[in-house]
Amino acid sequence: MQKLNSTILRKKIPFTLYSNSTRCLYHRSNFYTFLPRSHSSQPYRPVNKTFTIHSFRMSSSGKGKQPGEGFSASIPHAERTADEPRENKCHSLTISRIQDINDTIRIFELEAATQDGSTDFAFLPGQWLDVFTPPYPERPGGFTITSPPSALHPPPDSPKKPYLELAIQKSPSNPPASYLFQDTPKLIASELLIRVGGSFIYPPSPKRPIRRLVFVAGGVGVNPLMSMLSHIASLVKAGEDQDFEIRFLYTVRCTPSGDLSKIQFLERIQREIKSIGPRAELQLYLTSGENRKIGGGELESTMGADGTKLDIQRRRINKDDLLQALGPVSERNEVVCVICGVPRMTDEFIEIVRNAEGMKETNVLFEKWW
């Protein structure tokens, strides 16, 4: 494994970022990438005149770097994802709704800023947005889309306008996240400049046969998996049969009050699982933060938000849980496992699943966002 150390250097360089809905200037380290000009007649407008440029000196040892390995949380999103695919243009969206799930998580709905609410972009489940916010538009935040692509194309009779949804965690040291945790009235109807990017997607590419799809989510790592699960549910609702089983393993810290409604996306996951049908199952694991289990790690049942029984394990996910979710060894060549969570959990689970008998390494998909 490679150990990667980084030193952040900052310097202020006066210049202006100009953008319209189809083009934006974007810096990467000491490079300034001017994305292709479109044929739009919209004028470019100045966004800021002085940027703080972040460049990095890195020392490493070993042969090659595993995805996400050695990255520091202080590295800006744009630097961390510099090699990821991105759109070559930006779009203007308006914040239309904000919901506080708990003290640290907010859900945002963003609508197209055009007069008729139309959109000229698309995304795949699992992708994220570069989000440019004041006062540092040169340093975009990276926030995962949690809505399905179908939310951009509601039925003609739907009261809902086309929208994107983001779930954002409070982070005072992250300027874009800090900006988006201002008082709600200050943010509603304000515009954000965004761009779609990322290669952690569903359905996986290249296309492959899937007998069973296993989602493993930890904490805020549930975000891209929420978009993927919602996408599958939307296909089922549209009459497109999804001929495979789904196991959704979700481990998350229990809220201080013990209120399950404060757990990010739990109620929505339950609804989507129910709408997909009996071939889909949710397994919930609650921990108490530093302690890996609550009480004796016992199984308990309660009534879910959708009126169905919800089984809860008061402990963290373990190796046996993962192997059981993967199903019979003889069928694992067509099992796809999608993992996203906190660093230690993600690394551990990737290793377990990759080494599980019968699993194809190429069928273990993951994102390391740190």
BAVOVEX-753110 format. One record per residue (C-alpha): residue number from 1; residue in three letters; x, y, z. Coordinates in steps of 0.5 Angstrom, whole numbers, padded with zeros to 4 digits, always signed. Layout:
<atoms>
- n res X Y Z
- NUM ALA X Y Z;
...
</atoms>
This chain:
<atoms>
- n res X Y Z
- 1 MET +0000 +0000 +0000;
- 2 GLN +0002 +0007 -0001;
- 3 LYS +0003 +0012 +0004;
- 4 LEU +0001 +0019 +0001;
- 5 ASN +0003 +0026 +0005;
- 6 SER +0001 +0032 +0003;
- 7 THR +0003 +0040 +0004;
- 8 ILE -0002 +0045 +0002;
- 9 LEU +0000 +0051 -0001;
- 10 ARG -0004 +0057 -0001;
- 11 LYS -0003 +0064 -0005;
- 12 LYS -0008 +0069 -0008;
- 13 ILE -0008 +0071 -0015;
- 14 PRO -0013 +0076 -0018;
- 15 PHE -0017 +0074 -0024;
- 16 THR -0024 +0074 -0025;
- 17 LEU -0028 +0067 -0026;
- 18 TYR -0034 +0069 -0032;
- 19 SER -0039 +0064 -0033;
- 20 ASN -0046 +0063 -0036;
- 21 SER -0050 +0057 -0036;
- 22 THR -0046 +0053 -0041;
- 23 ARG -0039 +0055 -0039;
- 24 CYS -0035 +0056 -0033;
- 25 LEU -0027 +0057 -0032;
- 26 TYR -0024 +0052 -0027;
- 27 HIS -0018 +0051 -0024;
- 28 ARG -0014 +0045 -0022;
- 29 SER -0008 +0046 -0018;
- 30 ASN -0003 +0051 -0021;
- 31 PHE -0007 +0050 -0028;
- 32 TYR -0013 +0054 -0030;
- 33 THR -0018 +0050 -0035;
- 34 PHE -0022 +0054 -0039;
- 35 LEU -0028 +0049 -0041;
- 36 PRO -0030 +0049 -0048;
- 37 ARG -0035 +0055 -0050;
- 38 SER -0042 +0054 -0053;
- 39 HIS -0046 +0057 -0058;
- 40 SER -0050 +0060 -0052;
- 41 SER -0051 +0068 -0053;
- 42 GLN -0052 +0069 -0046;
- 43 PRO -0047 +0074 -0043;
- 44 TYR -0041 +0072 -0038;
- 45 ARG -0042 +0075 -0031;
- 46 PRO -0036 +0076 -0026;
- 47 VAL -0037 +0071 -0020;
- 48 ASN -0030 +0073 -0016;
- 49 LYS -0024 +0077 -0017;
- 50 THR -0019 +0074 -0013;
- 51 PHE -0018 +0067 -0012;
- 52 THR -0014 +0063 -0006;
- 53 ILE -0011 +0058 -0010;
- 54 HIS -0009 +0051 -0007;
- 55 SER -0003 +0047 -0010;
- 56 PHE +0000 +0041 -0007;
- 57 ARG +0006 +0038 -0006;
- 58 MET +0006 +0030 -0005;
- 59 SER +0011 +0025 -0003;
- 60 SER +0009 +0018 -0004;
- 61 SER +0012 +0011 -0004;
- 62 GLY +0010 +0004 -0007;
- 63 LYS +0007 +0002 -0014;
- 64 GLY +0001 +0006 -0015;
- 65 LYS -0005 +0008 -0011;
- 66 GLN -0011 +0005 -0009;
- 67 PRO -0017 +0009 -0010;
- 68 GLY -0018 +0014 -0005;
- 69 GLU -0012 +0012 -0001;
- 70 GLY -0008 +0017 +0003;
- 71 PHE -0012 +0023 +0002;
- 72 SER -0013 +0028 +0007;
- 73 ALA -0020 +0031 +0009;
- 74 SER -0017 +0037 +0008;
- 75 ILE -0016 +0036 +0000;
- 76 PRO -0021 +0040 -0003;
- 77 HIS -0026 +0036 -0007;
- 78 ALA -0024 +0039 -0014;
- 79 GLU -0017 +0036 -0013;
- 80 ARG -0019 +0030 -0010;
- 81 THR -0023 +0028 -0016;
- 82 ALA -0019 +0032 -0021;
- 83 ASP -0018 +0025 -0025;
- 84 GLU -0026 +0024 -0025;
- 85 PRO -0030 +0025 -0031;
- 86 ARG -0034 +0032 -0031;
- 87 GLU -0039 +0035 -0035;
- 88 ASN -0036 +0041 -0040;
- 89 LYS -0041 +0046 -0038;
- 90 CYS -0044 +0049 -0031;
- 91 HIS -0052 +0050 -0030;
- 92 SER -0055 +0055 -0026;
- 93 LEU -0060 +0052 -0021;
- 94 THR -0065 +0055 -0015;
- 95 ILE -0065 +0052 -0008;
- 96 SER -0073 +0051 -0008;
- 97 ARG -0073 +0047 -0001;
- 98 ILE -0069 +0045 +0005;
- 99 GLN -0071 +0040 +0010;
- 100 ASP -0067 +0039 +0017;
- 101 ILE -0067 +0031 +0018;
- 102 ASN -0063 +0032 +0024;
- 103 ASP -0058 +0037 +0027;
- 104 THR -0052 +0035 +0022;
- 105 ILE -0056 +0033 +0016;
- 106 ARG -0060 +0038 +0011;
- 107 ILE -0064 +0036 +0005;
- 108 PHE -0064 +0041 -0001;
- 109 GLU -0068 +0041 -0007;
- 110 LEU -0065 +0045 -0013;
- 111 GLU -0070 +0047 -0019;
- 112 ALA -0067 +0049 -0026;
- 113 ALA -0067 +0057 -0026;
- 114 THR -0070 +0058 -0033;
- 115 GLN -0077 +0061 -0033;
- 116 ASP -0080 +0055 -0035;
- 117 GLY -0076 +0050 -0031;
- 118 SER -0074 +0046 -0036;
- 119 THR -0067 +0042 -0035;
- 120 ASP -0061 +0041 -0041;
- 121 PHE -0057 +0036 -0037;
- 122 ALA -0058 +0029 -0034;
- 123 PHE -0054 +0025 -0029;
- 124 LEU -0053 +0017 -0027;
- 125 PRO -0055 +0015 -0020;
- 126 GLY -0049 +0015 -0016;
- 127 GLN -0046 +0021 -0019;
- 128 TRP -0044 +0028 -0015;
- 129 LEU -0044 +0035 -0017;
- 130 ASP -0039 +0041 -0017;
- 131 VAL -0043 +0046 -0013;
- 132 PHE -0040 +0053 -0013;
- 133 THR -0042 +0058 -0008;
- 134 PRO -0040 +0064 -0005;
- 135 PRO -0035 +0067 -0002;
- 136 TYR -0030 +0062 -0005;
- 137 PRO -0033 +0060 -0012;
- 138 GLU -0026 +0057 -0014;
- 139 ARG -0027 +0052 -0009;
- 140 PRO -0033 +0048 -0011;
- 141 GLY -0036 +0043 -0006;
- 142 GLY -0037 +0036 -0008;
- 143 PHE -0044 +0033 -0006;
- 144 THR -0048 +0027 -0008;
- 145 ILE -0054 +0027 -0012;
- 146 THR -0059 +0023 -0008;
- 147 SER -0065 +0023 -0012;
- 148 PRO -0066 +0019 -0018;
- 149 PRO -0066 +0021 -0025;
- 150 SER -0073 +0021 -0026;
- 151 ALA -0074 +0027 -0022;
- 152 LEU -0072 +0031 -0027;
- 153 HIS -0077 +0028 -0032;
- 154 PRO -0084 +0028 -0028;
- 155 PRO -0090 +0026 -0031;
- 156 PRO -0094 +0032 -0034;
- 157 ASP -0099 +0032 -0029;
- 158 SER -0095 +0032 -0023;
- 159 PRO -0095 +0038 -0019;
- 160 LYS -0087 +0037 -0018;
- 161 LYS -0082 +0041 -0022;
- 162 PRO -0076 +0038 -0025;
- 163 TYR -0071 +0038 -0019;
- 164 LEU -0065 +0035 -0016;
- 165 GLU -0064 +0033 -0009;
- 166 LEU -0057 +0033 -0005;
- 167 ALA -0056 +0031 +0002;
- 168 ILE -0051 +0035 +0006;
- 169 GLN -0047 +0034 +0012;
- 170 LYS -0046 +0040 +0017;
- 171 SER -0038 +0042 +0016;
- 172 PRO -0036 +0048 +0019;
- 173 SER -0029 +0047 +0016;
- 174 ASN -0032 +0046 +0009;
- 175 PRO -0033 +0053 +0006;
- 176 PRO -0039 +0050 +0001;
- 177 ALA -0042 +0046 +0006;
- 178 SER -0042 +0052 +0011;
- 179 TYR -0045 +0057 +0006;
- 180 LEU -0051 +0052 +0005;
- 181 PHE -0052 +0051 +0013;
- 182 GLN -0054 +0059 +0014;
- 183 ASP -0061 +0060 +0016;
- 184 THR -0066 +0057 +0011;
- 185 PRO -0069 +0064 +0009;
- 186 LYS -0063 +0066 +0007;
- 187 LEU -0062 +0061 +0002;
- 188 ILE -0069 +0059 -0001;
- 189 ALA -0069 +0062 -0008;
- 190 SER -0062 +0063 -0009;
- 191 GLU -0058 +0061 -0015;
- 192 LEU -0052 +0056 -0015;
- 193 LEU -0048 +0054 -0020;
- 194 ILE -0047 +0046 -0021;
- 195 ARG -0043 +0041 -0026;
- 196 VAL -0045 +0034 -0026;
- 197 GLY -0039 +0029 -0025;
- 198 GLY -0037 +0022 -0022;
- 199 SER -0036 +0015 -0025;
- 200 PHE -0039 +0011 -0019;
- 201 ILE -0045 +0009 -0022;
- 202 TYR -0051 +0005 -0023;
- 203 PRO -0052 +0001 -0027;
- 204 PRO -0045 -0001 -0027;
- 205 SER -0041 +0000 -0034;
- 206 PRO -0040 -0005 -0038;
- 207 LYS -0046 -0008 -0037;
- 208 ARG -0046 -0015 -0034;
- 209 PRO -0051 -0020 -0031;
- 210 ILE -0054 -0019 -0024;
- 211 ARG -0057 -0024 -0020;
- 212 ARG -0057 -0021 -0014;
- 213 LEU -0055 -0013 -0012;
- 214 VAL -0052 -0012 -0005;
- 215 PHE -0052 -0005 -0003;
- 216 VAL -0047 -0004 +0004;
- 217 ALA -0048 +0003 +0006;
- 218 GLY -0045 +0007 +0012;
- 219 GLY -0047 +0013 +0015;
- 220 VAL -0047 +0019 +0010;
- 221 GLY -0044 +0014 +0005;
- 222 VAL -0052 +0012 +0004;
- 223 ASN -0052 +0018 -0001;
- 224 PRO -0050 +0015 -0008;
- 225 LEU -0054 +0009 -0006;
- 226 MET -0060 +0012 -0004;
- 227 SER -0060 +0015 -0011;
- 228 MET -0059 +0008 -0014;
- 229 LEU -0064 +0005 -0010;
- 230 SER -0069 +0010 -0012;
- 231 HIS -0068 +0009 -0019;
- 232 ILE -0069 +0002 -0019;
- 233 ALA -0076 +0003 -0015;
- 234 SER -0078 +0008 -0021;
- 235 LEU -0076 +0003 -0026;
- 236 VAL -0081 -0002 -0022;
- 237 LYS -0086 +0003 -0022;
- 238 ALA -0086 +0005 -0029;
- 239 GLY -0087 -0003 -0031;
- 240 GLU -0080 -0005 -0032;
- 241 ASP -0078 -0011 -0028;
- 242 GLN -0072 -0012 -0025;
- 243 ASP -0070 -0019 -0025;
- 244 PHE -0066 -0019 -0019;
- 245 GLU -0066 -0020 -0011;
- 246 ILE -0063 -0014 -0007;
- 247 ARG -0060 -0014 +0000;
- 248 PHE -0059 -0007 +0003;
- 249 LEU -0055 -0007 +0009;
- 250 TYR -0055 +0000 +0012;
- 251 THR -0050 +0001 +0019;
- 252 VAL -0051 +0008 +0022;
- 253 ARG -0050 +0011 +0029;
- 254 CYS -0057 +0012 +0033;
- 255 THR -0059 +0019 +0034;
- 256 PRO -0058 +0021 +0042;
- 257 SER -0066 +0021 +0042;
- 258 GLY -0067 +0014 +0039;
- 259 ASP -0072 +0017 +0034;
- 260 LEU -0071 +0013 +0028;
- 261 SER -0074 +0018 +0024;
- 262 LYS -0068 +0022 +0025;
- 263 ILE -0064 +0017 +0021;
- 264 GLN -0062 +0020 +0014;
- 265 PHE -0066 +0017 +0009;
- 266 LEU -0069 +0011 +0013;
- 267 GLU -0076 +0012 +0012;
- 268 ARG -0075 +0013 +0004;
- 269 ILE -0071 +0007 +0004;
- 270 GLN -0076 +0003 +0007;
- 271 ARG -0081 +0006 +0002;
- 272 GLU -0077 +0004 -0004;
- 273 ILE -0076 -0003 -0001;
- 274 LYS -0083 -0004 -0001;
- 275 SER -0085 -0001 -0007;
- 276 ILE -0080 -0006 -0011;
- 277 GLY -0083 -0012 -0008;
- 278 PRO -0081 -0018 -0004;
- 279 ARG -0075 -0019 -0007;
- 280 ALA -0072 -0013 -0004;
- 281 GLU -0070 -0013 +0004;
- 282 LEU -0067 -0008 +0008;
- 283 GLN -0062 -0010 +0014;
- 284 LEU -0061 -0004 +0019;
- 285 TYR -0055 -0004 +0024;
- 286 LEU -0055 +0001 +0029;
- 287 THR -0049 +0003 +0033;
- 288 SER -0047 +0009 +0038;
- 289 GLY -0041 +0012 +0035;
- 290 GLU -0035 +0010 +0038;
- 291 ASN -0038 +0004 +0041;
- 292 ARG -0039 -0001 +0036;
- 293 LYS -0046 -0004 +0039;
- 294 ILE -0051 -0002 +0043;
- 295 GLY -0053 -0006 +0049;
- 296 GLY -0051 -0014 +0047;
- 297 GLY -0052 -0013 +0040;
- 298 GLU -0059 -0016 +0040;
- 299 LEU -0064 -0017 +0034;
- 300 GLU -0070 -0013 +0036;
- 301 SER -0076 -0011 +0031;
- 302 THR -0081 -0005 +0031;
- 303 MET -0086 -0002 +0026;
- 304 GLY -0083 +0002 +0020;
- 305 ALA -0085 +0008 +0017;
- 306 ASP -0089 +0004 +0012;
- 307 GLY -0093 +0000 +0017;
- 308 THR -0088 -0006 +0016;
- 309 LYS -0084 -0010 +0021;
- 310 LEU -0077 -0007 +0021;
- 311 ASP -0071 -0011 +0024;
- 312 ILE -0066 -0008 +0028;
- 313 GLN -0059 -0011 +0030;
- 314 ARG -0056 -0006 +0035;
- 315 ARG -0049 -0007 +0033;
- 316 ARG -0044 -0006 +0027;
- 317 ILE -0044 -0010 +0020;
- 318 ASN -0040 -0016 +0021;
- 319 LYS -0036 -0021 +0016;
- 320 ASP -0042 -0026 +0017;
- 321 ASP -0047 -0021 +0015;
- 322 LEU -0044 -0019 +0009;
- 323 LEU -0042 -0027 +0007;
- 324 GLN -0050 -0028 +0008;
- 325 ALA -0052 -0022 +0004;
- 326 LEU -0048 -0025 -0002;
- 327 GLY -0052 -0031 -0002;
- 328 PRO -0050 -0038 -0004;
- 329 VAL -0043 -0039 -0007;
- 330 SER -0045 -0042 -0013;
- 331 GLU -0049 -0036 -0015;
- 332 ARG -0044 -0031 -0013;
- 333 ASN -0041 -0030 -0020;
- 334 GLU -0047 -0026 -0022;
- 335 VAL -0047 -0022 -0015;
- 336 VAL -0046 -0014 -0015;
- 337 CYS -0044 -0011 -0009;
- 338 VAL -0044 -0004 -0008;
- 339 ILE -0040 -0001 -0002;
- 340 CYS -0040 +0006 +0001;
- 341 GLY -0038 +0009 +0008;
- 342 VAL -0033 +0011 +0012;
- 343 PRO -0026 +0010 +0011;
- 344 ARG -0024 +0004 +0016;
- 345 MET -0031 +0001 +0014;
- 346 THR -0030 +0001 +0007;
- 347 ASP -0023 -0001 +0007;
- 348 GLU -0025 -0007 +0011;
- 349 PHE -0031 -0009 +0007;
- 350 ILE -0028 -0009 +0000;
- 351 GLU -0023 -0013 +0003;
- 352 ILE -0028 -0018 +0005;
- 353 VAL -0033 -0018 -0001;
- 354 ARG -0027 -0019 -0006;
- 355 ASN -0024 -0025 -0002;
- 356 ALA -0031 -0028 -0001;
- 357 GLU -0031 -0035 -0005;
- 358 GLY -0034 -0034 -0012;
- 359 MET -0034 -0027 -0012;
- 360 LYS -0031 -0023 -0018;
- 361 GLU -0027 -0017 -0016;
- 362 THR -0030 -0013 -0022;
- 363 ASN -0037 -0014 -0019;
- 364 VAL -0035 -0010 -0012;
- 365 LEU -0036 -0003 -0014;
- 366 PHE -0034 +0002 -0009;
- 367 GLU -0033 +0010 -0008;
- 368 LYS -0028 +0013 -0003;
- 369 TRP -0030 +0020 -0002;
- 370 TRP -0025 +0022 +0003;
</atoms>
